[in-house]
């Protein structure tokens, strides 16, 4: 299972540990991923995604999962999130 946020595409970054003697050794910066269950108002069901805590805050800031997905770029979303976005778009167009 890759360490990638399904909504924002945030990935593992690499850098250096730098000691007091200025020795450099490689290290990894891991994203803070959590398994979250979010509710889609349009679809009327809950969805379980592996997202970063920053993405969770962004979803809340955008008034829910549906608004966040509709505003998000397709390049950042995972396959499951893209499928969900298409379902939401289809349901909104049918309701309008």
C-alpha positions as CSV (number, residue, x, y, z in Angstrom):
1,X,0.0,0.0,0.0
2,X,1.6,3.2,-1.2
3,X,2.0,6.1,1.2
4,X,-0.1,8.6,-0.9
5,X,-3.0,10.7,0.1
6,X,-6.0,9.7,-2.0
7,X,-7.4,13.3,-2.2
8,X,-4.4,15.6,-2.4
9,X,-1.7,13.3,-3.9
10,X,0.7,14.1,-1.0
11,X,3.6,11.6,-1.1
12,X,6.7,10.6,0.8
13,X,9.5,13.2,0.5
14,X,13.2,12.7,1.0
15,X,15.8,14.9,2.6
16,X,18.8,14.8,4.9
17,X,19.4,14.4,8.6
18,X,22.1,16.9,9.4
19,X,24.1,16.3,12.6
20,X,25.8,18.9,14.7
21,X,29.1,18.0,12.9
22,X,27.2,18.6,9.6
23,X,27.2,15.0,8.6
24,X,24.4,14.3,6.2
25,X,22.4,11.0,6.0
26,X,19.3,10.4,3.9
27,X,15.9,10.3,5.5
28,X,12.2,10.1,4.5
29,X,9.5,12.6,5.4
30,X,6.3,10.5,5.6
31,X,2.8,12.1,5.2
32,X,0.5,11.9,8.1
33,X,-2.1,9.5,6.6
34,X,-5.2,8.3,8.4
35,X,-8.1,6.1,7.3
36,X,-11.1,8.4,7.4
37,X,-14.8,7.7,6.6
38,X,-16.4,10.7,4.9
39,X,-20.0,11.2,4.1
40,X,-21.1,12.2,0.6
41,X,-24.3,14.3,0.8
42,X,-25.1,13.9,-2.9
43,X,-24.7,10.2,-3.0
44,X,-26.2,9.7,0.5
45,X,-23.5,7.2,1.6
46,X,-20.2,7.1,3.5
47,X,-16.9,6.5,1.8
48,X,-13.7,5.2,3.4
49,X,-10.5,6.8,2.1
50,X,-6.8,6.9,3.2
51,X,-6.1,10.7,3.4
52,X,-3.7,13.1,5.1
53,X,-4.8,15.1,8.0
54,X,-4.3,18.2,6.0
55,X,-6.7,16.9,3.4
56,X,-9.2,16.2,6.1
57,X,-9.0,19.8,7.2
58,X,-9.4,21.0,3.6
59,X,-12.5,18.8,3.2
60,X,-14.1,20.4,6.3
61,X,-13.1,23.9,5.1
62,X,-14.8,23.3,1.7
63,X,-18.1,22.3,3.4
64,X,-17.8,18.6,2.7
65,X,-16.4,15.9,0.5
66,X,-18.6,16.7,-2.5
67,X,-17.5,20.3,-2.8
68,X,-13.9,19.3,-2.3
69,X,-13.9,16.7,-5.0
70,X,-15.7,19.0,-7.5
71,X,-13.0,21.7,-7.0
72,X,-10.0,19.2,-6.9
73,X,-7.8,18.6,-9.9
74,X,-8.1,15.2,-11.5
75,X,-4.3,14.7,-11.5
76,X,-4.1,14.8,-7.7
77,X,-6.9,12.3,-7.1
78,X,-6.6,8.5,-6.8
79,X,-8.6,6.2,-9.0
80,X,-11.2,5.6,-6.3
81,X,-11.6,9.4,-5.7
82,X,-11.9,10.0,-9.5
83,X,-14.7,7.4,-9.7
84,X,-16.4,9.0,-6.7
85,X,-16.1,12.5,-8.4
86,X,-17.7,11.2,-11.6
87,X,-20.6,9.7,-9.6
88,X,-21.2,12.9,-7.8
89,X,-21.1,15.0,-11.0
90,X,-23.6,12.5,-12.7
91,X,-26.0,12.7,-9.7
92,X,-25.8,16.5,-9.6
93,X,-26.5,16.8,-13.3
94,X,-29.5,14.4,-13.0
95,X,-30.9,16.4,-10.1
96,X,-30.6,19.7,-12.0
